[in-house]
Amino acid sequence: MVLTEEERKKVFEEEKIRKQMQGKSVVVSVILSFIIPGLGDLYCGSWIKALIFFALDIICFVVALITFGIGGFLYAPVWFCGLISAWLSAKKSEKKAIIKTERSLA
């Protein structure tokens, strides 16, 4: 099947629009945050949230060292909140990308 020049341009334009509408990947964001809380937010461009989670991660680690592991229980809520925050940041990134693309097409 051979496409005409008009059909090729239309396909390329649709592909360009599809790529513009994609925000940050939710899966990648959550996986990064699973490894280190705050990394998923950093991937999505939420610098302040990423710094907060990095700081909380370090604080929990230090408390766990000082208390011989007992403080490690603080890490679970920080880790869980980091996952949720990364997921929400990626969803927000998707919405922003869609809105930006719609404005550029209008």
Legacy VTK file of the C-alpha trace (Angstrom):
# vtk DataFile Version 3.0
C-alpha trace
ASCII
DATASET POLYDATA
POINTS 106 float
0.000 0.000 0.000
1.465 3.299 -1.098
0.417 6.514 0.586
-0.088 9.705 -1.319
1.851 12.776 -0.257
-1.245 14.215 1.461
-1.829 11.015 3.412
1.843 10.931 4.481
1.682 14.505 5.740
-1.509 13.724 7.636
0.053 10.637 9.246
3.180 12.587 10.247
1.077 15.418 11.675
-1.059 12.994 13.695
2.068 11.282 15.017
3.550 14.653 15.986
0.364 15.593 17.863
0.279 12.199 19.608
3.856 12.639 20.832
3.119 16.177 22.048
0.142 14.937 24.068
2.245 12.441 26.003
3.334 13.592 29.410
5.731 11.793 31.669
5.160 8.059 31.968
3.260 7.042 35.094
4.931 3.633 35.126
8.458 5.058 34.892
7.666 7.640 37.554
6.358 5.055 40.027
9.248 2.656 39.363
11.776 5.435 39.979
10.002 6.390 43.182
9.897 2.735 44.205
13.696 2.716 44.079
14.218 6.039 45.887
11.363 8.218 47.182
11.440 11.514 45.312
13.102 10.197 42.159
9.738 9.857 40.392
8.839 13.448 41.267
12.234 14.599 39.992
11.552 12.773 36.705
8.215 14.610 36.405
9.789 17.999 37.124
8.393 18.470 40.638
11.674 19.679 42.125
10.358 20.832 45.487
8.492 17.594 46.205
11.556 15.623 45.121
13.787 17.554 47.518
11.321 17.029 50.365
11.223 13.275 49.776
15.014 13.080 49.429
15.375 14.938 52.742
12.818 12.694 54.470
14.589 9.653 53.062
17.912 10.788 54.525
16.306 11.650 57.877
14.669 8.216 58.100
17.974 6.555 57.222
19.866 8.513 59.898
17.197 7.807 62.528
17.326 4.113 61.619
21.108 4.120 62.077
20.959 5.928 65.411
18.216 3.693 66.814
19.762 0.479 65.456
16.991 -0.115 62.916
13.988 0.716 65.058
13.576 4.022 63.213
13.251 2.098 59.965
9.506 1.968 60.574
9.415 5.657 59.665
10.604 4.798 56.189
7.480 2.858 55.120
5.084 5.840 55.177
7.661 8.050 53.425
8.169 5.392 50.752
4.411 4.883 50.263
3.725 8.635 50.077
6.578 8.938 47.577
4.903 6.388 45.313
1.576 8.197 45.462
3.221 11.571 44.891
5.096 10.258 41.824
1.873 8.836 40.396
0.032 12.135 40.915
2.906 14.154 39.426
2.926 11.983 36.291
-0.854 12.304 35.915
-0.548 16.080 36.253
2.189 16.057 33.612
-0.113 14.175 31.230
-2.918 16.689 31.731
-0.545 19.620 31.156
0.735 18.048 27.925
-2.806 17.539 26.628
-3.846 21.100 27.480
-0.687 22.513 25.875
-1.315 20.514 22.702
-4.966 21.567 22.536
-3.965 25.235 22.875
-1.366 24.920 20.119
-3.950 23.363 17.785
-6.590 26.032 18.441
LINES 1 107
106 0 1 2 3 4 5 6 7 8 9 10 11 12 13 14 15 16 17 18 19 20 21 22 23 24 25 26 27 28 29 30 31 32 33 34 35 36 37 38 39 40 41 42 43 44 45 46 47 48 49 50 51 52 53 54 55 56 57 58 59 60 61 62 63 64 65 66 67 68 69 70 71 72 73 74 75 76 77 78 79 80 81 82 83 84 85 86 87 88 89 90 91 92 93 94 95 96 97 98 99 100 101 102 103 104 105
